[in-house]
Amino acid sequence: MSQPHWRKSSHSGGDEGNCVEIADLSDQIAIRDSKNFAAGHLTLTRQHFTSLLAQLASQP
């Protein structure tokens, strides 16, 4: 298995690293803390990732 290609939002500013990164794992999406790679990552199905984004977007 090849290494995932991690990326962060273009809206993520500065070099402080206070971001989350995502990687497309074909049938799943992985999410990790950009400041703490050693902590591992959270893996969600595409459906659950879409639901997470919708919930986050609806927050004030």
C-alpha distance matrix in Angstrom:
0.0 3.8 6.7 8.8 12.1 14.8 18.3 21.7 24.7 27.1 29.8 28.6 31.3 31.9 29.9 30.5 27.0 28.3 25.6 22.7 19.5 17.3 13.8 13.0 10.2 11.6 13.8 14.2 15.3 14.7 17.8 18.7 21.8 21.9 24.2 22.4 18.7 19.3 20.4 17.0 16.5 17.9 15.9 18.2 18.3 19.4 22.9 23.2 22.0 24.6 27.2 26.5 27.1 30.3 31.6 31.1 32.8 35.7 36.5 39.4
3.8 0.0 3.8 6.4 9.0 12.1 15.5 19.1 22.2 24.2 27.1 25.9 28.4 28.9 26.9 27.8 24.4 26.1 23.4 20.8 17.4 15.5 12.0 11.7 9.8 11.6 14.5 14.6 14.9 14.1 16.8 17.4 20.3 19.7 22.2 20.9 17.2 18.3 19.9 16.6 16.1 17.9 16.3 18.6 19.0 19.5 23.2 23.5 21.7 24.2 27.0 26.1 26.2 29.5 31.0 30.1 31.6 34.7 35.4 38.2
6.7 3.8 0.0 3.8 6.5 9.0 12.6 16.1 19.4 21.6 24.3 22.7 25.1 25.5 23.4 24.1 20.7 22.5 20.0 17.5 14.2 12.8 9.7 10.6 9.5 12.2 15.0 14.1 13.5 11.9 14.1 14.1 16.7 16.1 18.4 17.3 13.6 15.0 16.7 13.7 13.3 15.5 14.6 17.3 18.3 18.9 22.6 22.4 20.2 22.9 25.6 24.2 24.3 27.8 29.0 27.7 29.3 32.6 33.0 35.6
8.8 6.4 3.8 0.0 3.8 6.0 9.5 12.9 16.1 18.5 21.1 19.8 22.5 23.3 21.6 22.3 18.8 20.1 17.2 14.5 11.1 9.2 5.9 7.1 6.8 9.9 12.6 11.3 10.1 8.8 11.0 11.6 14.5 14.0 16.9 16.1 12.7 14.9 15.8 12.7 11.4 13.2 12.1 14.4 15.5 15.7 19.4 19.2 16.7 19.3 22.1 20.7 20.6 24.1 25.4 24.1 25.6 28.9 29.4 32.0
12.1 9.0 6.5 3.8 0.0 3.8 6.6 10.3 13.3 15.2 18.2 17.0 19.6 20.5 19.0 20.2 16.9 18.5 15.6 13.4 9.7 8.2 5.6 7.3 8.7 11.3 14.3 13.0 11.0 10.1 11.4 12.0 14.3 13.0 16.2 16.3 13.4 16.2 17.2 14.6 13.1 14.8 14.1 15.9 17.0 16.4 20.1 20.0 17.0 19.1 22.2 20.7 19.8 23.4 24.9 23.3 24.4 27.9 28.4 30.7
14.8 12.1 9.0 6.0 3.8 0.0 3.8 7.1 10.5 12.9 15.3 13.8 16.5 17.4 16.0 16.8 13.4 14.8 11.8 9.7 6.0 5.5 4.6 7.9 10.0 13.0 15.4 13.2 10.3 8.6 8.7 8.8 10.7 9.4 12.8 13.3 10.8 14.1 14.8 12.6 11.0 12.8 12.9 14.8 16.5 16.0 19.4 18.7 15.5 17.7 20.5 18.4 17.6 21.2 22.5 20.5 21.7 25.2 25.4 27.6
18.3 15.5 12.6 9.5 6.6 3.8 0.0 3.8 6.9 9.1 11.7 10.5 13.3 14.7 14.0 15.1 12.0 13.2 10.0 8.6 5.2 5.5 6.4 9.3 12.3 14.8 17.0 14.8 11.5 10.5 9.7 10.0 11.1 9.4 13.0 14.4 12.8 16.5 16.8 15.1 13.2 14.5 14.7 16.0 17.6 16.4 19.5 18.9 15.3 16.9 19.7 17.6 16.0 19.6 21.0 18.7 19.5 23.1 23.3 25.2
21.7 19.1 16.1 12.9 10.3 7.1 3.8 0.0 3.8 6.5 8.3 6.9 10.1 11.9 11.9 12.8 9.9 10.4 7.1 6.4 4.5 6.4 8.9 11.8 15.0 17.4 19.0 16.4 12.8 11.7 9.8 9.9 10.1 8.4 12.0 14.0 13.4 17.2 17.0 16.0 13.9 14.9 15.7 16.5 18.4 17.1 19.7 18.7 15.0 16.3 18.7 16.2 14.3 17.8 19.0 16.2 16.8 20.5 20.4 21.9
24.7 22.2 19.4 16.1 13.3 10.5 6.9 3.8 0.0 3.8 5.1 5.3 8.8 11.7 12.8 13.8 11.6 11.4 8.3 8.3 7.6 8.8 11.5 13.6 17.1 19.0 20.3 18.0 14.4 14.1 12.1 12.7 12.7 11.4 14.6 17.0 16.9 20.6 20.1 19.1 16.8 17.1 17.7 17.8 19.4 17.5 19.6 18.9 15.1 15.5 17.9 15.6 13.0 16.1 17.5 14.6 14.5 18.2 18.4 19.6
27.1 24.2 21.6 18.5 15.2 12.9 9.1 6.5 3.8 0.0 3.8 5.4 7.6 10.6 12.3 14.1 12.8 13.1 10.8 11.7 10.9 12.2 14.4 16.3 20.0 21.5 23.2 21.2 17.8 17.6 15.8 16.2 15.8 13.9 16.8 19.6 19.6 23.3 23.2 22.4 20.3 20.8 21.4 21.5 22.8 20.6 22.7 22.2 18.5 18.5 20.9 18.9 15.9 18.6 20.3 17.3 16.5 20.2 20.4 21.0
29.8 27.1 24.3 21.1 18.2 15.3 11.7 8.3 5.1 3.8 0.0 3.8 6.0 9.7 12.2 13.3 12.4 11.8 10.0 11.5 12.0 13.7 16.6 18.6 22.2 23.8 25.0 22.7 19.1 18.8 16.4 16.7 15.8 14.3 16.8 19.8 20.4 24.1 23.5 23.1 21.0 21.2 22.2 22.0 23.6 21.5 23.1 22.3 18.6 18.4 20.3 18.0 15.0 17.3 18.5 15.2 14.3 17.8 17.6 17.8
28.6 25.9 22.7 19.8 17.0 13.8 10.5 6.9 5.3 5.4 3.8 0.0 3.8 6.9 8.9 9.7 8.6 8.2 6.8 9.1 10.0 12.6 15.7 18.4 21.7 23.9 25.2 22.5 18.7 17.7 14.9 14.3 12.9 11.0 13.2 16.4 17.3 20.9 20.5 20.5 18.8 19.6 21.0 21.5 23.6 22.0 23.9 22.6 18.9 19.5 21.2 18.4 15.9 18.7 19.4 15.9 15.9 19.3 18.5 18.8
31.3 28.4 25.1 22.5 19.6 16.5 13.3 10.1 8.8 7.6 6.0 3.8 0.0 3.8 6.9 8.2 8.7 8.9 9.0 12.0 13.1 16.0 18.9 21.8 25.0 27.3 28.8 26.1 22.3 21.1 18.2 17.1 15.1 12.8 14.1 17.7 19.0 22.5 22.5 22.9 21.7 22.7 24.5 25.1 27.3 25.8 27.6 26.3 22.7 23.2 24.8 22.0 19.5 22.1 22.6 19.0 18.8 22.0 20.9 20.6
31.9 28.9 25.5 23.3 20.5 17.4 14.7 11.9 11.7 10.6 9.7 6.9 3.8 0.0 3.8 5.6 7.5 8.7 10.0 13.4 14.5 17.8 20.5 23.6 26.7 29.2 30.9 28.1 24.4 22.6 19.7 18.0 15.4 12.6 13.1 16.9 18.5 21.8 22.2 23.1 22.4 24.0 26.0 27.2 29.6 28.4 30.4 28.9 25.3 26.2 27.8 24.7 22.6 25.4 25.6 21.9 22.1 25.3 23.8 23.4
29.9 26.9 23.4 21.6 19.0 16.0 14.0 11.9 12.8 12.3 12.2 8.9 6.9 3.8 0.0 3.8 5.5 8.2 9.7 12.9 13.7 17.2 19.6 23.0 25.7 28.6 30.4 27.5 23.9 21.7 18.9 16.6 14.0 10.7 10.7 14.4 15.9 19.0 19.9 21.0 20.8 22.9 25.1 26.8 29.4 28.6 30.9 29.2 25.7 27.1 28.7 25.6 23.8 26.9 27.1 23.5 24.1 27.3 25.8 25.8
30.5 27.8 24.1 22.3 20.2 16.8 15.1 12.8 13.8 14.1 13.3 9.7 8.2 5.6 3.8 0.0 3.8 5.6 8.4 11.8 13.5 17.3 20.0 23.6 26.1 29.2 30.5 27.4 23.7 21.2 18.0 15.4 12.2 9.6 8.6 12.4 14.6 17.4 17.9 19.5 19.5 21.6 24.2 25.9 28.9 28.4 30.4 28.4 25.1 26.7 27.9 24.5 23.1 26.2 25.8 22.2 23.3 26.2 24.3 24.3
27.0 24.4 20.7 18.8 16.9 13.4 12.0 9.9 11.6 12.8 12.4 8.6 8.7 7.5 5.5 3.8 0.0 3.8 5.5 8.4 9.9 13.7 16.4 20.1 22.4 25.6 26.9 23.7 20.1 17.5 14.4 11.7 8.7 5.8 5.7 9.4 11.3 14.4 14.8 16.0 15.9 17.9 20.5 22.3 25.3 24.9 27.1 25.1 21.8 23.7 25.0 21.6 20.5 23.8 23.5 20.1 21.5 24.6 22.9 23.5
28.3 26.1 22.5 20.1 18.5 14.8 13.2 10.4 11.4 13.1 11.8 8.2 8.9 8.7 8.2 5.6 3.8 0.0 3.8 7.2 10.0 13.6 16.9 20.4 22.7 25.8 26.6 23.2 19.5 17.1 13.5 11.2 7.9 6.7 6.7 10.0 12.4 15.3 14.6 16.0 15.4 16.8 19.6 21.0 24.1 23.8 25.6 23.2 20.1 21.9 22.7 19.2 18.1 21.3 20.6 17.1 18.7 21.5 19.5 20.1
25.6 23.4 20.0 17.2 15.6 11.8 10.0 7.1 8.3 10.8 10.0 6.8 9.0 10.0 9.7 8.4 5.5 3.8 0.0 3.7 6.5 10.0 13.4 16.8 19.3 22.2 23.0 19.7 16.0 13.8 10.4 8.7 6.4 5.4 7.4 10.1 11.5 14.8 14.0 14.5 13.2 14.3 16.6 17.8 20.7 20.2 22.1 20.0 16.7 18.5 19.6 16.2 15.0 18.4 18.1 14.8 16.4 19.5 18.1 19.1
22.7 20.8 17.5 14.5 13.4 9.7 8.6 6.4 8.3 11.7 11.5 9.1 12.0 13.4 12.9 11.8 8.4 7.2 3.7 0.0 3.8 6.8 10.3 13.6 15.9 18.9 19.5 16.1 12.4 10.2 6.6 5.5 4.7 5.2 8.3 9.7 10.2 13.5 12.2 11.9 10.0 10.8 12.9 14.2 17.1 16.8 18.8 16.7 13.5 15.7 16.9 13.6 12.9 16.5 16.4 13.5 15.5 18.6 17.7 19.4
19.5 17.4 14.2 11.1 9.7 6.0 5.2 4.5 7.6 10.9 12.0 10.0 13.1 14.5 13.7 13.5 9.9 10.0 6.5 3.8 0.0 3.8 6.9 10.4 12.9 15.9 17.0 13.9 10.3 8.2 5.7 5.4 6.4 5.9 9.7 10.8 9.9 13.4 12.9 11.6 9.4 10.6 11.8 13.3 15.8 15.3 17.9 16.4 13.0 15.2 17.2 14.4 13.6 17.3 17.9 15.5 17.0 20.4 20.1 22.1
17.3 15.5 12.8 9.2 8.2 5.5 5.5 6.4 8.8 12.2 13.7 12.6 16.0 17.8 17.2 17.3 13.7 13.6 10.0 6.8 3.8 0.0 3.8 6.8 9.4 12.2 13.3 10.4 6.7 5.4 4.6 6.6 9.1 9.4 13.1 13.5 11.9 15.0 14.2 12.0 9.1 9.4 9.5 10.5 12.6 11.9 14.8 13.8 10.4 12.7 15.1 13.0 12.2 16.0 17.1 15.3 16.8 20.1 20.4 22.9
13.8 12.0 9.7 5.9 5.6 4.6 6.4 8.9 11.5 14.4 16.6 15.7 18.9 20.5 19.6 20.0 16.4 16.9 13.4 10.3 6.9 3.8 0.0 3.8 6.2 9.1 10.9 8.6 5.8 5.1 6.7 8.7 11.8 11.9 15.4 15.3 12.8 15.6 15.4 12.5 9.8 10.4 9.3 10.7 12.0 11.4 14.9 14.5 11.5 13.9 16.7 15.2 14.7 18.3 19.7 18.4 19.7 23.0 23.6 26.3
13.0 11.7 10.6 7.1 7.3 7.9 9.3 11.8 13.6 16.3 18.6 18.4 21.8 23.6 23.0 23.6 20.1 20.4 16.8 13.6 10.4 6.8 3.8 0.0 3.8 5.6 7.8 6.5 5.0 6.6 9.3 12.0 15.3 15.6 19.2 18.9 16.4 18.8 18.5 15.3 12.3 12.1 9.9 10.2 10.3 9.3 13.0 13.5 10.9 12.8 16.0 15.4 14.9 18.1 20.0 19.3 20.3 23.5 24.6 27.5
10.2 9.8 9.5 6.8 8.7 10.0 12.3 15.0 17.1 20.0 22.2 21.7 25.0 26.7 25.7 26.1 22.4 22.7 19.3 15.9 12.9 9.4 6.2 3.8 0.0 3.8 5.8 5.1 5.6 6.9 10.5 13.0 16.7 17.4 20.7 19.7 16.7 18.6 18.2 14.6 12.0 11.7 8.9 9.7 9.5 9.7 13.4 13.9 12.2 14.5 17.3 16.9 17.2 20.2 21.8 21.5 23.0 25.8 27.0 30.1
11.6 11.6 12.2 9.9 11.3 13.0 14.8 17.4 19.0 21.5 23.8 23.9 27.3 29.2 28.6 29.2 25.6 25.8 22.2 18.9 15.9 12.2 9.1 5.6 3.8 0.0 3.8 5.7 7.6 10.1 13.6 16.5 20.1 20.8 24.2 23.4 20.5 22.4 21.9 18.3 15.6 14.8 11.5 11.2 9.7 9.1 12.6 14.1 12.9 14.4 17.5 17.8 18.0 20.5 22.6 22.7 23.7 26.5 28.1 31.3
13.8 14.5 15.0 12.6 14.3 15.4 17.0 19.0 20.3 23.2 25.0 25.2 28.8 30.9 30.4 30.5 26.9 26.6 23.0 19.5 17.0 13.3 10.9 7.8 5.8 3.8 0.0 3.8 7.2 10.1 13.6 16.9 20.6 22.0 25.3 24.2 21.6 23.1 22.1 18.5 15.5 13.8 10.2 9.0 6.6 6.7 9.8 11.4 11.0 12.7 15.2 16.0 16.8 18.9 20.8 21.5 22.7 25.0 26.8 30.2
14.2 14.6 14.1 11.3 13.0 13.2 14.8 16.4 18.0 21.2 22.7 22.5 26.1 28.1 27.5 27.4 23.7 23.2 19.7 16.1 13.9 10.4 8.6 6.5 5.1 5.7 3.8 0.0 3.8 6.6 10.0 13.4 17.1 18.7 21.9 20.8 18.4 20.0 18.7 15.2 12.0 10.1 6.5 5.6 4.5 5.4 8.8 9.2 8.4 10.9 13.2 13.2 14.3 16.8 18.2 18.6 20.3 22.7 24.0 27.4
15.3 14.9 13.5 10.1 11.0 10.3 11.5 12.8 14.4 17.8 19.1 18.7 22.3 24.4 23.9 23.7 20.1 19.5 16.0 12.4 10.3 6.7 5.8 5.0 5.6 7.6 7.2 3.8 0.0 3.8 6.7 10.2 13.8 15.3 18.6 17.9 15.8 17.9 16.5 13.4 9.9 8.3 5.7 5.3 6.2 6.2 9.6 9.1 6.9 9.7 12.2 11.3 11.9 15.0 16.3 16.1 17.7 20.5 21.5 24.7
14.7 14.1 11.9 8.8 10.1 8.6 10.5 11.7 14.1 17.6 18.8 17.7 21.1 22.6 21.7 21.2 17.5 17.1 13.8 10.2 8.2 5.4 5.1 6.6 6.9 10.1 10.1 6.6 3.8 0.0 3.8 6.8 10.5 12.2 15.3 14.2 12.1 14.1 12.8 9.7 6.2 5.5 4.4 6.4 8.8 9.7 12.7 11.3 9.0 12.4 14.3 12.5 13.3 16.8 17.4 16.6 18.8 21.5 21.9 24.9
17.8 16.8 14.1 11.0 11.4 8.7 9.7 9.8 12.1 15.8 16.4 14.9 18.2 19.7 18.9 18.0 14.4 13.5 10.4 6.6 5.7 4.6 6.7 9.3 10.5 13.6 13.6 10.0 6.7 3.8 0.0 3.8 7.2 9.3 12.3 11.6 10.4 12.7 11.0 8.8 5.4 5.1 6.3 8.1 11.2 11.8 14.2 12.1 9.4 12.7 14.1 11.5 12.0 15.7 15.9 14.4 16.8 19.6 19.4 22.2
18.7 17.4 14.1 11.6 12.0 8.8 10.0 9.9 12.7 16.2 16.7 14.3 17.1 18.0 16.6 15.4 11.7 11.2 8.7 5.5 5.4 6.6 8.7 12.0 13.0 16.5 16.9 13.4 10.2 6.8 3.8 0.0 3.8 6.2 8.7 7.8 6.8 9.4 8.0 6.6 4.5 6.4 8.9 11.4 14.8 15.6 17.9 15.6 13.0 16.2 17.4 14.4 14.9 18.6 18.3 16.3 18.9 21.7 20.9 23.3
21.8 20.3 16.7 14.5 14.3 10.7 11.1 10.1 12.7 15.8 15.8 12.9 15.1 15.4 14.0 12.2 8.7 7.9 6.4 4.7 6.4 9.1 11.8 15.3 16.7 20.1 20.6 17.1 13.8 10.5 7.2 3.8 0.0 3.8 5.4 5.4 6.3 9.1 7.8 8.2 7.5 9.5 12.5 14.8 18.2 18.8 20.9 18.4 15.7 18.6 19.5 16.1 16.3 19.9 19.2 16.7 19.2 22.0 20.6 22.5
21.9 19.7 16.1 14.0 13.0 9.4 9.4 8.4 11.4 13.9 14.3 11.0 12.8 12.6 10.7 9.6 5.8 6.7 5.4 5.2 5.9 9.4 11.9 15.6 17.4 20.8 22.0 18.7 15.3 12.2 9.3 6.2 3.8 0.0 3.8 5.7 6.4 9.9 10.0 10.4 10.2 12.5 15.1 17.3 20.4 20.6 23.0 20.9 17.9 20.4 21.8 18.5 18.1 21.7 21.5 18.6 20.7 23.7 22.5 24.0
24.2 22.2 18.4 16.9 16.2 12.8 13.0 12.0 14.6 16.8 16.8 13.2 14.1 13.1 10.7 8.6 5.7 6.7 7.4 8.3 9.7 13.1 15.4 19.2 20.7 24.2 25.3 21.9 18.6 15.3 12.3 8.7 5.4 3.8 0.0 3.8 6.4 9.0 9.3 11.1 11.9 14.6 17.6 20.1 23.4 23.9 26.2 23.8 21.0 23.6 24.6 21.2 21.0 24.5 23.8 20.9 23.1 25.9 24.2 25.4
22.4 20.9 17.3 16.1 16.3 13.3 14.4 14.0 17.0 19.6 19.8 16.4 17.7 16.9 14.4 12.4 9.4 10.0 10.1 9.7 10.8 13.5 15.3 18.9 19.7 23.4 24.2 20.8 17.9 14.2 11.6 7.8 5.4 5.7 3.8 0.0 3.8 5.4 5.7 7.9 9.6 12.7 15.8 18.8 22.3 23.4 25.6 23.1 20.7 23.8 24.6 21.2 21.6 25.2 24.3 21.8 24.5 27.1 25.4 27.0
18.7 17.2 13.6 12.7 13.4 10.8 12.8 13.4 16.9 19.6 20.4 17.3 19.0 18.5 15.9 14.6 11.3 12.4 11.5 10.2 9.9 11.9 12.8 16.4 16.7 20.5 21.6 18.4 15.8 12.1 10.4 6.8 6.3 6.4 6.4 3.8 0.0 3.8 5.4 5.9 7.8 11.4 14.0 17.3 20.5 21.7 24.3 22.1 19.7 23.0 24.2 21.1 21.6 25.3 24.9 22.7 25.2 28.0 26.8 28.8
19.3 18.3 15.0 14.9 16.2 14.1 16.5 17.2 20.6 23.3 24.1 20.9 22.5 21.8 19.0 17.4 14.4 15.3 14.8 13.5 13.4 15.0 15.6 18.8 18.6 22.4 23.1 20.0 17.9 14.1 12.7 9.4 9.1 9.9 9.0 5.4 3.8 0.0 3.8 5.3 8.7 12.2 15.0 18.5 21.9 23.6 26.1 23.6 21.8 25.3 26.2 23.2 24.1 27.7 27.0 25.0 27.9 30.4 29.1 31.1
20.4 19.9 16.7 15.8 17.2 14.8 16.8 17.0 20.1 23.2 23.5 20.5 22.5 22.2 19.9 17.9 14.8 14.6 14.0 12.2 12.9 14.2 15.4 18.5 18.2 21.9 22.1 18.7 16.5 12.8 11.0 8.0 7.8 10.0 9.3 5.7 5.4 3.8 0.0 3.8 6.7 9.7 12.9 16.3 19.8 21.8 23.8 21.1 19.5 23.0 23.5 20.4 21.8 25.2 24.1 22.3 25.4 27.7 26.3 28.5
17.0 16.6 13.7 12.7 14.6 12.6 15.1 16.0 19.1 22.4 23.1 20.5 22.9 23.1 21.0 19.5 16.0 16.0 14.5 11.9 11.6 12.0 12.5 15.3 14.6 18.3 18.5 15.2 13.4 9.7 8.8 6.6 8.2 10.4 11.1 7.9 5.9 5.3 3.8 0.0 3.8 7.1 9.8 13.4 16.8 18.8 21.1 18.7 17.1 20.8 21.6 18.9 20.3 23.8 23.1 21.7 24.7 27.1 26.1 28.7
16.5 16.1 13.3 11.4 13.1 11.0 13.2 13.9 16.8 20.3 21.0 18.8 21.7 22.4 20.8 19.5 15.9 15.4 13.2 10.0 9.4 9.1 9.8 12.3 12.0 15.6 15.5 12.0 9.9 6.2 5.4 4.5 7.5 10.2 11.9 9.6 7.8 8.7 6.7 3.8 0.0 3.8 6.4 9.9 13.3 15.1 17.4 15.0 13.4 17.1 18.0 15.3 16.8 20.2 19.8 18.6 21.5 23.9 23.3 26.1
17.9 17.9 15.5 13.2 14.8 12.8 14.5 14.9 17.1 20.8 21.2 19.6 22.7 24.0 22.9 21.6 17.9 16.8 14.3 10.8 10.6 9.4 10.4 12.1 11.7 14.8 13.8 10.1 8.3 5.5 5.1 6.4 9.5 12.5 14.6 12.7 11.4 12.2 9.7 7.1 3.8 0.0 3.8 6.6 10.3 12.4 14.3 11.6 10.4 14.2 14.7 12.3 14.3 17.4 16.9 16.2 19.2 21.4 21.0 24.1
15.9 16.3 14.6 12.1 14.1 12.9 14.7 15.7 17.7 21.4 22.2 21.0 24.5 26.0 25.1 24.2 20.5 19.6 16.6 12.9 11.8 9.5 9.3 9.9 8.9 11.5 10.2 6.5 5.7 4.4 6.3 8.9 12.5 15.1 17.6 15.8 14.0 15.0 12.9 9.8 6.4 3.8 0.0 3.8 7.0 9.4 11.6 9.6 8.8 12.5 13.5 12.0 14.0 17.0 17.0 16.9 19.6 21.8 22.1 25.4
18.2 18.6 17.3 14.4 15.9 14.8 16.0 16.5 17.8 21.5 22.0 21.5 25.1 27.2 26.8 25.9 22.3 21.0 17.8 14.2 13.3 10.5 10.7 10.2 9.7 11.2 9.0 5.6 5.3 6.4 8.1 11.4 14.8 17.3 20.1 18.8 17.3 18.5 16.3 13.4 9.9 6.6 3.8 0.0 3.8 6.3 7.9 5.8 5.7 9.3 10.1 9.3 11.6 14.1 14.4 15.0 17.4 19.3 20.1 23.7
18.3 19.0 18.3 15.5 17.0 16.5 17.6 18.4 19.4 22.8 23.6 23.6 27.3 29.6 29.4 28.9 25.3 24.1 20.7 17.1 15.8 12.6 12.0 10.3 9.5 9.7 6.6 4.5 6.2 8.8 11.2 14.8 18.2 20.4 23.4 22.3 20.5 21.9 19.8 16.8 13.3 10.3 7.0 3.8 0.0 3.8 5.3 5.2 6.1 8.6 9.8 10.5 12.4 14.3 15.3 16.5 18.3 20.1 21.6 25.2
19.4 19.5 18.9 15.7 16.4 16.0 16.4 17.1 17.5 20.6 21.5 22.0 25.8 28.4 28.6 28.4 24.9 23.8 20.2 16.8 15.3 11.9 11.4 9.3 9.7 9.1 6.7 5.4 6.2 9.7 11.8 15.6 18.8 20.6 23.9 23.4 21.7 23.6 21.8 18.8 15.1 12.4 9.4 6.3 3.8 0.0 3.8 5.5 5.0 6.1 8.6 9.8 10.6 12.3 14.2 15.3 16.4 18.5 20.4 23.9
22.9 23.2 22.6 19.4 20.1 19.4 19.5 19.7 19.6 22.7 23.1 23.9 27.6 30.4 30.9 30.4 27.1 25.6 22.1 18.8 17.9 14.8 14.9 13.0 13.4 12.6 9.8 8.8 9.6 12.7 14.2 17.9 20.9 23.0 26.2 25.6 24.3 26.1 23.8 21.1 17.4 14.3 11.6 7.9 5.3 3.8 0.0 3.8 5.5 5.2 6.3 8.7 10.1 10.7 12.5 14.4 15.5 16.8 19.0 22.6
23.2 23.5 22.4 19.2 20.0 18.7 18.9 18.7 18.9 22.2 22.3 22.6 26.3 28.9 29.2 28.4 25.1 23.2 20.0 16.7 16.4 13.8 14.5 13.5 13.9 14.1 11.4 9.2 9.1 11.3 12.1 15.6 18.4 20.9 23.8 23.1 22.1 23.6 21.1 18.7 15.0 11.6 9.6 5.8 5.2 5.5 3.8 0.0 3.8 5.4 4.9 6.1 8.7 9.8 10.4 12.2 14.1 15.4 16.9 20.7
22.0 21.7 20.2 16.7 17.0 15.5 15.3 15.0 15.1 18.5 18.6 18.9 22.7 25.3 25.7 25.1 21.8 20.1 16.7 13.5 13.0 10.4 11.5 10.9 12.2 12.9 11.0 8.4 6.9 9.0 9.4 13.0 15.7 17.9 21.0 20.7 19.7 21.8 19.5 17.1 13.4 10.4 8.8 5.7 6.1 5.0 5.5 3.8 0.0 3.8 5.4 5.0 6.3 8.7 9.9 10.6 12.3 14.4 15.8 19.3
24.6 24.2 22.9 19.3 19.1 17.7 16.9 16.3 15.5 18.5 18.4 19.5 23.2 26.2 27.1 26.7 23.7 21.9 18.5 15.7 15.2 12.7 13.9 12.8 14.5 14.4 12.7 10.9 9.7 12.4 12.7 16.2 18.6 20.4 23.6 23.8 23.0 25.3 23.0 20.8 17.1 14.2 12.5 9.3 8.6 6.1 5.2 5.4 3.8 0.0 3.8 5.4 5.2 6.3 8.7 10.0 10.6 12.5 14.7 18.2
27.2 27.0 25.6 22.1 22.2 20.5 19.7 18.7 17.9 20.9 20.3 21.2 24.8 27.8 28.7 27.9 25.0 22.7 19.6 16.9 17.2 15.1 16.7 16.0 17.3 17.5 15.2 13.2 12.2 14.3 14.1 17.4 19.5 21.8 24.6 24.6 24.2 26.2 23.5 21.6 18.0 14.7 13.5 10.1 9.8 8.6 6.3 4.9 5.4 3.8 0.0 3.8 5.5 5.1 6.2 8.6 9.9 10.7 12.8 16.5
26.5 26.1 24.2 20.7 20.7 18.4 17.6 16.2 15.6 18.9 18.0 18.4 22.0 24.7 25.6 24.5 21.6 19.2 16.2 13.6 14.4 13.0 15.2 15.4 16.9 17.8 16.0 13.2 11.3 12.5 11.5 14.4 16.1 18.5 21.2 21.2 21.1 23.2 20.4 18.9 15.3 12.3 12.0 9.3 10.5 9.8 8.7 6.1 5.0 5.4 3.8 0.0 3.8 5.4 5.1 6.2 8.6 10.0 11.1 14.7
27.1 26.2 24.3 20.6 19.8 17.6 16.0 14.3 13.0 15.9 15.0 15.9 19.5 22.6 23.8 23.1 20.5 18.1 15.0 12.9 13.6 12.2 14.7 14.9 17.2 18.0 16.8 14.3 11.9 13.3 12.0 14.9 16.3 18.1 21.0 21.6 21.6 24.1 21.8 20.3 16.8 14.3 14.0 11.6 12.4 10.6 10.1 8.7 6.3 5.2 5.5 3.8 0.0 3.8 5.4 5.1 6.0 8.6 10.2 13.4
30.3 29.5 27.8 24.1 23.4 21.2 19.6 17.8 16.1 18.6 17.3 18.7 22.1 25.4 26.9 26.2 23.8 21.3 18.4 16.5 17.3 16.0 18.3 18.1 20.2 20.5 18.9 16.8 15.0 16.8 15.7 18.6 19.9 21.7 24.5 25.2 25.3 27.7 25.2 23.8 20.2 17.4 17.0 14.1 14.3 12.3 10.7 9.8 8.7 6.3 5.1 5.4 3.8 0.0 3.8 5.5 5.1 6.3 9.0 12.3
31.6 31.0 29.0 25.4 24.9 22.5 21.0 19.0 17.5 20.3 18.5 19.4 22.6 25.6 27.1 25.8 23.5 20.6 18.1 16.4 17.9 17.1 19.7 20.0 21.8 22.6 20.8 18.2 16.3 17.4 15.9 18.3 19.2 21.5 23.8 24.3 24.9 27.0 24.1 23.1 19.8 16.9 17.0 14.4 15.3 14.2 12.5 10.4 9.9 8.7 6.2 5.1 5.4 3.8 0.0 3.8 5.5 5.2 6.7 10.5
31.1 30.1 27.7 24.1 23.3 20.5 18.7 16.2 14.6 17.3 15.2 15.9 19.0 21.9 23.5 22.2 20.1 17.1 14.8 13.5 15.5 15.3 18.4 19.3 21.5 22.7 21.5 18.6 16.1 16.6 14.4 16.3 16.7 18.6 20.9 21.8 22.7 25.0 22.3 21.7 18.6 16.2 16.9 15.0 16.5 15.3 14.4 12.2 10.6 10.0 8.6 6.2 5.1 5.5 3.8 0.0 3.8 5.4 5.4 8.8
32.8 31.6 29.3 25.6 24.4 21.7 19.5 16.8 14.5 16.5 14.3 15.9 18.8 22.1 24.1 23.3 21.5 18.7 16.4 15.5 17.0 16.8 19.7 20.3 23.0 23.7 22.7 20.3 17.7 18.8 16.8 18.9 19.2 20.7 23.1 24.5 25.2 27.9 25.4 24.7 21.5 19.2 19.6 17.4 18.3 16.4 15.5 14.1 12.3 10.6 9.9 8.6 6.0 5.1 5.5 3.8 0.0 3.8 5.5 8.0
35.7 34.7 32.6 28.9 27.9 25.2 23.1 20.5 18.2 20.2 17.8 19.3 22.0 25.3 27.3 26.2 24.6 21.5 19.5 18.6 20.4 20.1 23.0 23.5 25.8 26.5 25.0 22.7 20.5 21.5 19.6 21.7 22.0 23.7 25.9 27.1 28.0 30.4 27.7 27.1 23.9 21.4 21.8 19.3 20.1 18.5 16.8 15.4 14.4 12.5 10.7 10.0 8.6 6.3 5.2 5.4 3.8 0.0 3.8 6.5
36.5 35.4 33.0 29.4 28.4 25.4 23.3 20.4 18.4 20.4 17.6 18.5 20.9 23.8 25.8 24.3 22.9 19.5 18.1 17.7 20.1 20.4 23.6 24.6 27.0 28.1 26.8 24.0 21.5 21.9 19.4 20.9 20.6 22.5 24.2 25.4 26.8 29.1 26.3 26.1 23.3 21.0 22.1 20.1 21.6 20.4 19.0 16.9 15.8 14.7 12.8 11.1 10.2 9.0 6.7 5.4 5.5 3.8 0.0 3.8
39.4 38.2 35.6 32.0 30.7 27.6 25.2 21.9 19.6 21.0 17.8 18.8 20.6 23.4 25.8 24.3 23.5 20.1 19.1 19.4 22.1 22.9 26.3 27.5 30.1 31.3 30.2 27.4 24.7 24.9 22.2 23.3 22.5 24.0 25.4 27.0 28.8 31.1 28.5 28.7 26.1 24.1 25.4 23.7 25.2 23.9 22.6 20.7 19.3 18.2 16.5 14.7 13.4 12.3 10.5 8.8 8.0 6.5 3.8 0.0
